[in-house]
Amino acid sequence: QVQLVESGGGLVQPGGSLKLSCAASGFTFSSYAMSWYRQAPGKEREFVASVSSGGRTNYADSVKGRFTISRDNARNTLYLQMNDLKSEDTAVYYCKAPYDWGQGTQVTVSS
């Protein structure tokens, strides 16, 4: 079955960086678009970034220029490089395959 396991979250100060990873298994990773979403306390889950099977990327306006999504098809792994983090980036970050979600990883931006 499909498994998506996120890692790399943690506590970081404003202006800092984190890199999230999502290890995927149970499907042909290279054939599908992959995405990152996030959910802050008391808010709905929202789109962050996506990458197509061919490498085309798309970003939410709130993260454009600060976050970079990438994929390594040889390693079946999705990444999210997050720079210049802000307190409003605090959320649980989820990896999404077409029909499945990971369990999420907490990112907290605070001084």
VMD Tcl script that draws the C-alpha trace (Angstrom):
set ca {
  {0.00 0.00 0.00}
  {0.99 3.63 -0.38}
  {3.18 5.00 2.39}
  {4.31 8.61 2.75}
  {6.64 9.37 5.65}
  {7.58 12.98 6.33}
  {10.62 14.07 8.31}
  {12.71 17.16 8.94}
  {10.32 19.29 10.94}
  {11.29 21.06 14.14}
  {11.68 24.36 15.95}
  {13.46 27.16 14.13}
  {13.88 30.88 14.71}
  {12.36 33.45 12.36}
  {14.58 33.85 9.33}
  {15.89 30.34 9.64}
  {15.69 27.36 7.29}
  {14.44 23.79 7.34}
  {14.32 21.04 4.75}
  {11.45 18.59 4.84}
  {11.59 15.16 3.25}
  {8.85 12.73 2.28}
  {9.84 9.13 1.63}
  {7.30 7.47 -0.66}
  {6.62 3.80 -1.33}
  {3.90 1.55 -2.69}
  {3.42 3.31 -6.02}
  {5.38 4.46 -9.05}
  {6.63 7.70 -7.53}
  {8.16 9.08 -10.74}
  {4.83 8.91 -12.58}
  {2.84 11.21 -10.33}
  {2.67 14.81 -9.29}
  {3.44 15.35 -5.63}
  {2.49 18.16 -3.29}
  {3.06 19.71 0.11}
  {0.19 21.08 2.18}
  {0.13 22.57 5.66}
  {-2.38 23.08 8.44}
  {-1.98 25.69 11.15}
  {-3.87 25.44 14.45}
  {-7.50 26.42 13.99}
  {-7.15 26.77 10.22}
  {-7.98 24.65 7.21}
  {-5.32 22.65 5.41}
  {-3.83 24.72 2.60}
  {-1.74 24.11 -0.50}
  {1.95 24.99 -0.27}
  {3.68 23.66 -3.38}
  {3.53 20.96 -6.03}
  {5.83 19.36 -8.55}
  {4.65 17.46 -11.62}
  {6.10 14.20 -12.82}
  {8.06 16.25 -15.33}
  {9.42 18.65 -12.73}
  {7.13 21.64 -13.24}
  {6.59 23.45 -9.95}
  {3.82 25.57 -8.51}
  {3.72 27.55 -5.26}
  {1.27 29.32 -3.03}
  {1.81 33.07 -3.14}
  {2.61 33.09 0.57}
  {5.73 30.94 0.08}
  {6.86 31.94 -3.40}
  {10.52 32.96 -3.40}
  {11.16 31.38 0.00}
  {10.28 27.70 -0.45}
  {11.55 25.26 -3.07}
  {9.93 21.93 -3.83}
  {11.96 19.20 -5.49}
  {11.93 15.48 -6.05}
  {14.47 12.69 -6.39}
  {12.84 9.93 -8.40}
  {15.80 7.59 -7.85}
  {15.22 7.82 -4.10}
  {11.39 8.06 -4.25}
  {11.67 11.17 -2.12}
  {9.98 14.55 -2.17}
  {11.60 17.60 -0.57}
  {10.61 21.05 0.59}
  {13.43 23.52 1.26}
  {12.07 26.33 3.42}
  {14.09 29.52 3.81}
  {13.42 32.84 5.55}
  {10.83 31.18 7.73}
  {8.19 33.33 9.42}
  {5.97 32.73 12.42}
  {3.01 32.34 10.07}
  {4.72 29.30 8.53}
  {4.12 27.42 11.77}
  {1.99 24.41 10.90}
  {1.90 20.68 10.41}
  {3.26 19.98 6.94}
  {1.84 17.10 4.92}
  {3.13 15.29 1.88}
  {0.45 14.36 -0.63}
  {0.41 11.80 -3.42}
  {-2.60 11.82 -5.78}
  {-4.87 9.92 -3.40}
  {-2.92 9.63 -0.15}
  {-1.52 11.75 2.66}
  {1.42 11.39 4.99}
  {1.09 11.68 8.75}
  {2.60 15.17 8.84}
  {5.60 16.80 10.44}
  {5.43 19.79 12.78}
  {7.23 23.01 11.86}
  {7.35 25.69 14.55}
  {8.86 29.10 13.84}
  {9.44 31.00 17.03}
  {12.07 33.01 18.85}
}
mol new
graphics top color blue
foreach p $ca { graphics top sphere $p radius 0.5 }
foreach p [lrange $ca 0 end-1] q [lrange $ca 1 end] { graphics top cylinder $p $q radius 0.2 }
display resetview
